[in-house]
Amino acid sequence: MMIRLFLRSIAINLASVYIAAQVLTGVITYVGGWQTLFMAALAIALVNLFVRPIVNLLLLPIHLITMGVFRWIANLVTLYLVTWLIPNLQIHTFTSAEINLKYILIPAIHFTPFGAFLVATVTLTLIFHFLYWLLQD
């Protein structure tokens, strides 16, 4: 039963990283094709299994004070560790396009490495949770 859940987690992580790389073209890149995606999915699953509980424990005071608003920090640390473990998976800085609506102008925004990791983390998390919800028993 546990192996099935772990394999499902790997499959959902694989799909999430692939979809996020397609959505954030140029921000999330990988070299090595499906092998790199599989290694990244495996690394995410292992980091979530072994390292994330420790990170959550260390961040517990922040979670309690903010009532869970800063839970994304654990996701950010997880993604950073995965990019460190799998060097062929990279997160790049980027500059967003300027958005000019009729009455609203949003200027181009340059995302620093932290900002790029934040955008990638939010995208990966949303995709992962959507796929997990879609494929639940």
C-alpha positions as CSV (number, residue, x, y, z in Angstrom):
1,M,0.0,0.0,0.0
2,M,2.8,2.4,0.9
3,I,4.7,1.6,-2.2
4,R,1.6,2.3,-4.3
5,L,1.3,5.7,-2.7
6,F,5.0,6.5,-3.2
7,L,4.8,5.4,-6.9
8,R,1.7,7.6,-7.3
9,S,3.5,10.5,-5.8
10,I,6.4,10.0,-8.2
11,A,4.0,9.9,-11.2
12,I,2.2,13.0,-10.1
13,N,5.5,14.8,-9.4
14,L,6.7,13.8,-12.9
15,A,3.6,15.2,-14.5
16,S,3.7,18.3,-12.4
17,V,7.3,19.1,-13.3
18,Y,6.7,18.5,-17.0
19,I,3.6,20.6,-17.1
20,A,5.2,23.4,-15.0
21,A,8.2,23.4,-17.4
22,Q,5.8,23.8,-20.3
23,V,3.8,26.6,-18.6
24,L,6.9,28.4,-17.4
25,T,9.0,27.9,-20.5
26,G,12.5,29.4,-20.0
27,V,12.0,29.6,-16.2
28,I,12.0,25.9,-15.4
29,T,14.4,24.0,-17.7
30,Y,15.7,20.5,-17.8
31,V,18.4,18.8,-19.8
32,G,18.3,15.1,-20.4
33,G,14.7,14.6,-21.3
34,W,12.5,12.1,-19.4
35,Q,15.4,10.7,-17.4
36,T,15.9,14.1,-15.8
37,L,12.2,14.5,-15.2
38,F,12.0,11.1,-13.6
39,M,15.1,11.8,-11.4
40,A,13.5,15.2,-10.4
41,A,10.2,13.5,-9.5
42,L,12.0,10.8,-7.5
43,A,14.0,13.5,-5.7
44,I,10.9,15.5,-4.9
45,A,9.2,12.4,-3.5
46,L,12.2,11.5,-1.4
47,V,12.8,15.0,-0.1
48,N,9.0,15.2,0.7
49,L,9.3,11.9,2.5
50,F,12.5,12.4,4.5
51,V,13.5,16.1,4.6
52,R,10.2,17.9,4.5
53,P,9.1,16.7,8.0
54,I,12.3,18.2,9.5
55,V,11.8,21.5,7.6
56,N,8.1,21.6,8.7
57,L,9.2,21.0,12.3
58,L,11.8,23.8,12.1
59,L,9.3,26.2,10.6
60,L,6.5,25.2,13.1
61,P,6.8,28.5,15.0
62,I,6.3,30.5,11.8
63,H,3.4,28.3,10.8
64,L,1.7,28.8,14.2
65,I,2.2,32.5,14.2
66,T,1.0,33.0,10.7
67,M,-1.7,30.3,10.9
68,G,-0.1,28.4,8.0
69,V,0.2,31.3,5.5
70,F,3.9,30.7,5.1
71,R,3.7,27.0,4.4
72,W,5.0,27.8,1.0
73,I,8.4,28.2,2.5
74,A,8.7,24.5,3.0
75,N,7.7,24.0,-0.7
76,L,10.4,26.5,-1.7
77,V,13.1,24.7,0.4
78,T,12.0,21.4,-1.2
79,L,12.3,22.8,-4.7
80,Y,15.7,24.4,-3.9
81,L,17.0,21.0,-2.5
82,V,15.8,19.2,-5.6
83,T,17.5,21.7,-8.0
84,W,20.6,21.2,-5.9
85,L,20.4,17.4,-6.1
86,I,19.4,17.3,-9.8
87,P,21.7,19.9,-11.5
88,N,20.0,19.2,-14.9
89,L,16.7,20.8,-13.5
90,Q,17.2,24.5,-13.3
91,I,15.2,27.6,-12.3
92,H,16.1,30.8,-14.1
93,T,15.5,34.4,-13.4
94,F,13.1,36.1,-15.8
95,T,11.4,39.4,-16.6
96,S,7.6,39.3,-17.1
97,A,6.0,41.0,-20.0
98,E,4.3,44.4,-19.6
99,I,0.6,44.1,-19.4
100,N,-1.3,47.0,-20.9
101,L,-5.1,46.7,-20.4
102,K,-7.4,49.6,-21.3
103,Y,-7.3,51.2,-17.8
104,I,-4.7,49.1,-16.1
105,L,-0.9,49.1,-16.8
106,I,1.2,46.5,-15.1
107,P,4.9,47.2,-15.8
108,A,7.4,44.5,-16.7
109,I,8.7,42.9,-13.5
110,H,12.2,41.4,-13.1
111,F,12.2,38.3,-10.9
112,T,15.3,37.6,-8.9
113,P,16.4,34.0,-8.2
114,F,14.3,34.0,-5.1
115,G,11.3,35.4,-7.0
116,A,11.8,32.8,-9.8
117,F,11.9,30.0,-7.2
118,L,8.8,31.4,-5.7
119,V,6.9,31.5,-9.0
120,A,8.1,28.0,-9.8
121,T,7.1,26.7,-6.4
122,V,3.6,28.2,-6.6
123,T,3.1,26.8,-10.1
124,L,4.4,23.3,-9.2
125,T,2.3,23.2,-6.0
126,L,-0.9,24.2,-7.8
127,I,-0.3,21.7,-10.6
128,F,0.6,19.0,-8.1
129,H,-2.5,19.5,-5.9
130,F,-4.8,19.7,-9.0
131,L,-3.4,16.4,-10.4
132,Y,-3.6,14.8,-6.9
133,W,-7.2,15.9,-6.6
134,L,-8.0,14.7,-10.1
135,L,-6.4,11.2,-9.5
136,Q,-7.6,10.5,-6.0
137,D,-9.3,7.2,-5.2
